[in-house]
């Protein structure tokens, strides 16, 4: 136990609400090393004022233990996902090899016990055997970074369920029996639950780094402050809710129908068209903003990402790249 006392492997990220959050490992209540969630504004004095986010409530003022069924003695590198078309409902992604994720129970302090994930496709699982050198052996698939929402076109194209995906950076950990190395891949997923894997990139080579050095990804964020590529999104000028509602009408209706109460087959007073109309009206009036767009969590292909890396467990670095360059070559599932 003394070897893993204290906090380790922090992952700092923004939620769609604009909260600066951190998932960090420390000694668990239910296992040896657990995962905890906290709002950084509760830790860093004046952070809220410096980031101009004083109007967003702090939901996680203390370390909040996260959990899942069949906890391992050591858990690490979990990341959160948000369903933009379900009021940014929060999910925890636990594992890619034996894919597992689950929704958080209100008030988002403990995970449900049922995973909703479909299995990872072969193009992810097969990476463990995809090594050309016989003296290298793959050890594991590791989750690496937080997730971000990317619209697969340049600003100001309108984000919809058809052109917007979740991206997370994943590792293959391997060794030559003496040293550890990582290969890095961007994983592309649907933007809505159950977040099926759509594809992945090839091994990401970070410019200025050495392939013989142990380099691993820690987190990523949109760096729109230092690299402003375009004006802020304006719903009234760039295409408002009427456009994305029209584009997504079938998906919205399907969701509302699934949530509707069951009706007896002999009840001839039920009018499906009226129910659809009411559902669309409720959805259209519930928000004046495109549900995919948020300053800290969402970006376009021409936006710049800041990718934070660890080097040999004794140094850190930062790489800037556009989302377009990161996702330039994708193999589809």
N, C-alpha and C positions, 0 to 999 in steps of 0.2 A: 504493500500500500504506500510506503514512503516514497516510492519511485514516481508516483503519479499524483501526489498531493498538489493541490492548487489548480489553477485554471490552465487550459491548453487548447490549441487549435481554434482560436476565435474566428468567426465568420461575421463580418460587418456588412450590412446591406440596408437598402431602403424598401419599405413596403409601398404598395400603391397609395396608401393614405399619406405618405411622406414621412413616416416614422423612421428614425435611424435606429435600427435594431441590431442585436448581436446574438448569435447562437454560439455558445462556448461550452467546452467540456470541463467538468470538474467532478469530484467525488460524489457519487449518486446516493440517493436514499434507497433505491431498489436494486442497484447494481454497483460495481466497483467504480466505473467511470461513466457518468451519464451526460445528457445534453440539457442545457438550460438556455432560456430565452430571457432577454432583458432589453429595455429601452435605454440607449446610451445617454439620453438626457437626464436620467436618474443618476448617472455616474459622473458625468463631466459638467462641472459648474459653467453656467452661461452658454452651454452648447445650443440651447433652444433659441436664445437671443441672437447668437452669432449666425445661426442658420436660418433665422427668420421663420421659425415654425412654432411660435408660441401659441397659435390658435388650434393646434392638434393635441388632443388629450393624450396623456401617458397611460397606456393600458398595462404596461409591464414595468412597474417601478422597482420590483425586486426580482432576483433570480427565480424564474419559474421553471420547475422541472418538467421536461417533456418525456413522454414514454411511448411504448408500443408493446404489443404482445411478444412473448418469447424474447425478452431482453437478453442481449449478450452481456458478458461481464464488462466488456469495454465497447462503448458505442461512440462514434465520432462522425463528423462531417455531414450531419443531417442538414437539409435545406428546406425552406418554405416555398410553397407555390400558391398562387392566388387565381381563382376563377373569376375573370373580369365580368362575365355575363351572369354571375350569381352573387352580386354585391361583394365581389372580392373575397368570397369565402376562402378560408385558409386551410391549407393542407401541408402535411409533413411528408417529405420523401426520404425514406430510410435507406434504400438499397437498390442498386441497379442490376446486379447479377441475378439475384432472386427477387425480382422487382417488387417493391412494397411501398405503398403510400396510403395515407388515411387522412380523413378530415379531422379538424380540431373541434372538440366540443366547446360550446359557449361556456365560459368566457374565454375560450382559446387557451386553457391552461393545462389540458391533458388530451391526448389523442384517443380517438375511438379505437376499438379493438379489431375492426374489420378493414382489411386492405381492399381498396377498389381498383388496384392496378392490374392491367393486363400484362402478360409476361414480356420481358425485353426481347426484341427480335434477334435473329441470328447475327445480324451485322454488329450487334453490341456484344453478345455472349461469345461469338466466334473470335473476338479480338484476343482472348486468352491464348489461343493456339496460333495466332498469326505472327510468329517470330521466325525470321529467316536464319538467324545464327543459332546453331545447335547448342552453343554453350550458354545461351540465355534461356531462362525459364520464367514464365509469367506467374506471378503470385496471386494477384487479386485485381478485381475491378473496384476502384475507389471513387466515390463521389468527391468532388473537389470544391466547386464554388457555389455561390448562391445562384438563384434563377433570375432572369430578366426577360421582359417582354419586348419582342422585336417585330416591327412591321416591315415586310420584305419588299420595300420599295422606298424611294427617296421622299423626303418631305416635299410637299404637303399632301401626299396621297392619303386617302381616308382609311384609317385602320378598321378592318372588319374581321370576322371570324375566318374568312377565307384567305387573308393575306398576313395574319399575325400569329406568331408562334412563341413558345417559351424556349429559352436557350439556357443550358447549364454546361459547365466544363467538367469533364470526367477524366480520370486517370486509369491507365493500366500500369500497375506497379510490377516491375520485373527486376531480376538480378542476374549477375554473372557468378553467383556463389560467394562473392566477396563484397560487392557493393550493390546498393539499391539505385534504381533509376525509375523514371516515370515517362510514359508517353501520354500525350494530352490530346483530348478530342472534345469538340463541341457537339453536344447532343441536342437535337431539335425535337420538340414535342408540341402536341396540340395545346392551344391556349386555354382550353376548358377541360374540366374533369371528364374522364379519368386520365387525361394528359398522355395519350398514347404516343409512343416514340415514332417519329416520322422519318428520321434519318440522322446521320452523323457526318462530321467532316473527316478528313484524313488526319494523320498525326500532325499536330500544330507545332511548328518550329518557330520559337520566339527569336526574333532578330537580335543579334548581339550576344546570344548565349551559346554554350558549348554542349553538344549532345552527350558528351562524356561527364557532364556535371549533373548532379541530382537537382532538378528544377521542378517545382510543383506549383500549381495554381492555388491561390488562397481565396480570392474573391474578385469580383468585377463590379464596375459601376459606370453609369453614364457620366462623362465629364463635360457636361454642356456649359459649365461655367468658364472653364479655361479654353474650350474649343467650341464656341458658339457657331454652328454651321447654318443656322437659319433663325428666323423670328419665332417667338413662341406660338404655339397652336392657338388659333382663335376660332371658336366654334361657329360664329356667325359668318366669318369670311372664308374659311377653308372647307366648309361642308359640314352642315349640322346634323342633328339627330335624325331629321327626316330622311337623309340619304342613307345613313347606316342602318336605320330601321328597315328601310325598303330592301336593302341588300341582305339583311339577316332575318327577314320576316319568317321564313320557314323554320329556322332554328329556334327563334323565339316562341313561335306557336307550339312547337314540339315540346319545349320545356314547360310551357304553361299547361299544356294538356296533361303532361305527366304529373303535374302538381295538383290538377283538378280533382275534386272528390268523385268517387265512382257513382255512376247513375244507373238505375235499373234499366234493362233493355226494353221493358214495357212502358217506361216513362216517356210518353210522346210529347211532354212539355219541354224536354231538353232540346235546345237549338244550338248545334255545333257552331254555326256561323256567328250567332250572337255571342257565344262563349269566346270564340276567337277574337271578335271585335272588342269585347271587354278586356281580354287579356292584352291585346295590343295597346289599347288606350291606357291601361294601367302601366304598361312598360314604357310607353311614350311620355307619360306625364311624371314618371318616377325620377327622371334625371334629365337635365338639360345639357349634359356633357357626354361625349363619346365615352363609353365605359372602358375602353382600352387605354385611354390616354392618361398618363400621370407623369409628373416631372421626374421623379426619381427612379421609377420602375420601367417605364416604357420609352422606346426610341425608334428611330427609323434607320435604314441602311446607311445613310450618309452621316449619322451621328457617331461621335467618337467614344470609344470605350476605354476605361482605365482598368487594366488587368494587373492585379497584385500577385507577386510570385515569391516563393521561398527558395533559397539557394543553399544547398548542403546543410540545411538545418542550423545555419549560423549567420545568414545574411538575408536581406530582403531587397526586392526591386519592383519597379513599376514599368509597364509597357502600355503605350497608347496605340490604338488601331481603330479603324472604322469597323462598324458591324459588317459592312460589305466585304472587307478584306478577311475578316474572321470567318465568314460563312460563304466564301467564294466557291468552294467545291464541296458539294454535299452528296453523299451516297444515300439513296432513299431506301427505306425499309421495305 
